[in-house]
């Protein structure tokens, strides 16, 4: 295989840097975030990933093969059961987290900072901050192709029922809307 070797300028590389202090968060990036135990802040670092908030722009747009999202949550908060068509990796950065999975989320593994768990496609999974202070977690989503498209989130039916009761739904394009 022959690869074209490029030489980028400092200015071009600066466009490929996400500064944590400049990241913008969405407190309502997914349909489950109005349910109290799933309140969290989502930061799109590389690519949009599977975020349902159409207005949450990523810091780095080139997301071939994967995307990276940071999640910030208070103790007891996290993400509801959901599935993807691609691999998803969770890496706690600050605090202790529990990764859960299964039809009812009845299976759980506790994770410390910098531990890594990789969920295969088609498995309901979620996570929760089990520490005693605000925590940060990194999520890496694989893409179905080089476009950076990680697909859309498939929510557990009980989560969709709860979120619809809050007035939040996902439209046919996969974006949040009131209704």
C-alpha positions as CSV (number, residue, x, y, z in Angstrom):
1,X,0.0,0.0,0.0
2,X,1.3,3.4,-0.9
3,X,0.3,6.3,1.4
4,X,0.5,9.9,0.4
5,X,2.6,11.7,3.0
6,X,1.5,15.3,3.7
7,X,3.1,18.2,5.6
8,X,0.7,20.4,7.4
9,X,1.4,23.9,8.6
10,X,1.0,24.8,12.3
11,X,-2.1,26.8,11.4
12,X,-3.6,23.6,9.8
13,X,-2.8,21.5,12.8
14,X,-4.3,24.2,15.1
15,X,-7.6,23.4,13.4
16,X,-7.2,19.8,14.6
17,X,-6.7,20.7,18.3
18,X,-9.6,20.7,20.8
19,X,-8.9,22.8,23.8
20,X,-10.8,21.5,26.8
21,X,-11.2,25.1,28.2
22,X,-13.0,26.0,24.9
23,X,-15.3,23.0,24.6
24,X,-19.1,23.8,24.6
25,X,-21.4,21.4,26.4
26,X,-25.0,20.4,25.8
27,X,-27.0,19.5,28.9
28,X,-29.7,18.1,26.5
29,X,-27.7,16.2,23.9
30,X,-29.9,13.0,24.0
31,X,-33.5,12.1,24.5
32,X,-32.9,10.7,28.0
33,X,-31.3,13.8,29.5
34,X,-34.6,15.2,30.9
35,X,-35.0,12.1,33.0
36,X,-33.3,13.1,36.3
37,X,-30.9,10.1,36.7
38,X,-29.6,10.6,33.1
39,X,-28.8,14.4,33.4
40,X,-25.3,15.0,32.0
41,X,-23.2,17.3,29.9
42,X,-22.0,16.2,26.5
43,X,-19.0,17.7,24.8
44,X,-18.4,16.7,21.1
45,X,-14.6,16.6,20.8
46,X,-14.0,14.8,17.5
47,X,-17.1,14.5,15.2
48,X,-20.7,14.7,16.1
49,X,-20.8,11.0,17.0
50,X,-24.3,9.9,17.8
51,X,-25.4,13.1,19.5
52,X,-29.1,13.9,19.0
53,X,-28.6,17.7,19.6
54,X,-28.2,19.0,16.1
55,X,-26.7,22.3,17.4
56,X,-23.8,20.7,19.3
57,X,-20.9,21.2,16.9
58,X,-17.7,19.2,17.4
59,X,-14.4,20.9,18.1
60,X,-12.7,18.8,15.5
61,X,-14.8,17.9,12.5
62,X,-12.6,15.3,10.8
63,X,-14.0,12.1,12.3
64,X,-13.0,9.4,9.9
65,X,-13.5,5.9,11.5
66,X,-14.4,7.2,15.0
67,X,-15.6,10.1,17.2
68,X,-14.8,11.2,20.7
69,X,-17.2,12.6,23.2
70,X,-16.6,13.7,26.8
71,X,-19.4,13.2,29.4
72,X,-19.6,15.1,32.6
73,X,-22.0,14.0,35.3
74,X,-22.8,14.4,39.0
75,X,-22.9,11.4,41.3
76,X,-25.6,8.9,40.5
77,X,-26.1,10.4,37.0
78,X,-25.2,8.9,33.6
79,X,-26.6,7.5,30.4
80,X,-29.7,5.3,30.0
81,X,-29.6,1.9,28.3
82,X,-29.0,2.4,24.5
83,X,-27.3,0.5,21.7
84,X,-25.3,1.3,18.6
85,X,-24.5,-0.3,15.3
86,X,-20.8,0.2,16.0
87,X,-18.3,-0.4,18.9
88,X,-18.5,2.0,21.8
89,X,-15.6,2.4,24.3
90,X,-15.9,4.1,27.7
91,X,-12.9,5.4,29.6
92,X,-13.4,7.2,33.0
93,X,-11.1,10.2,33.2
94,X,-12.2,11.6,36.6
95,X,-14.1,9.6,39.3
96,X,-15.4,6.0,39.4
97,X,-18.0,4.8,37.0
98,X,-20.2,1.8,36.5
99,X,-20.7,0.4,33.0
100,X,-24.1,-1.4,32.7
101,X,-25.5,-3.6,30.0
102,X,-28.2,-6.1,29.2
103,X,-31.9,-5.9,28.3
104,X,-32.6,-4.5,31.8
105,X,-29.2,-3.1,32.6
106,X,-28.8,-5.8,35.3
107,X,-25.1,-6.5,34.5
108,X,-22.5,-4.1,35.8
109,X,-18.7,-3.6,36.0
110,X,-17.1,-0.8,38.1
111,X,-14.4,1.2,36.4
112,X,-11.6,3.4,37.8
113,X,-9.9,6.3,36.0
114,X,-8.2,5.2,32.8
115,X,-9.8,1.7,32.8
116,X,-11.3,0.9,29.4
117,X,-14.4,-1.1,28.5
118,X,-15.4,-1.8,24.9
119,X,-19.0,-2.7,24.0
120,X,-19.7,-4.6,20.8
121,X,-22.5,-3.5,18.4
122,X,-26.1,-4.3,19.2
123,X,-25.8,-4.5,23.0
124,X,-27.8,-2.3,25.3
125,X,-25.3,-0.4,27.4
126,X,-25.2,2.6,29.7
127,X,-23.1,4.1,32.4
128,X,-23.3,6.0,35.7
129,X,-21.0,8.0,37.9
130,X,-20.6,6.0,41.1
131,X,-18.1,8.4,42.7
132,X,-18.9,11.1,45.3
133,X,-18.2,14.1,43.1
134,X,-18.5,15.3,39.5
135,X,-16.9,12.9,37.1
136,X,-15.7,12.9,33.5
137,X,-15.8,10.0,31.1
138,X,-14.6,9.7,27.5
139,X,-16.8,7.8,25.0
140,X,-15.3,6.7,21.7
141,X,-17.7,5.6,19.0
142,X,-16.6,3.7,15.9
143,X,-17.9,4.6,12.5
144,X,-19.7,2.5,10.0
145,X,-17.5,3.9,7.3
146,X,-14.8,6.6,6.7
147,X,-17.5,9.4,6.9
148,X,-17.5,9.3,10.7
149,X,-21.1,8.2,10.8
150,X,-21.6,6.2,14.0
151,X,-25.3,5.7,13.2
152,X,-28.0,6.6,15.5
153,X,-28.9,5.6,19.1
154,X,-31.3,2.7,19.7
155,X,-32.9,3.4,23.1
156,X,-34.4,0.8,25.3
157,X,-38.2,1.0,25.0
158,X,-38.7,1.9,28.6
159,X,-36.4,4.9,28.2
160,X,-38.3,6.2,25.2
161,X,-41.5,6.0,27.2
162,X,-40.0,8.0,30.0
163,X,-38.4,10.6,27.6
164,X,-41.6,11.1,25.7
165,X,-43.4,11.8,28.9
166,X,-41.0,14.8,29.4
167,X,-42.0,16.1,26.0
168,X,-38.7,15.2,24.2
169,X,-38.6,13.0,21.2
170,X,-36.2,12.1,18.3
171,X,-37.3,13.0,14.8
172,X,-36.8,10.8,11.7
173,X,-33.4,12.5,11.1
174,X,-32.3,11.4,14.5
175,X,-32.4,14.9,16.1
176,X,-34.2,16.1,19.2
177,X,-37.5,17.9,19.0
178,X,-40.2,18.9,21.4
179,X,-43.4,17.0,21.1
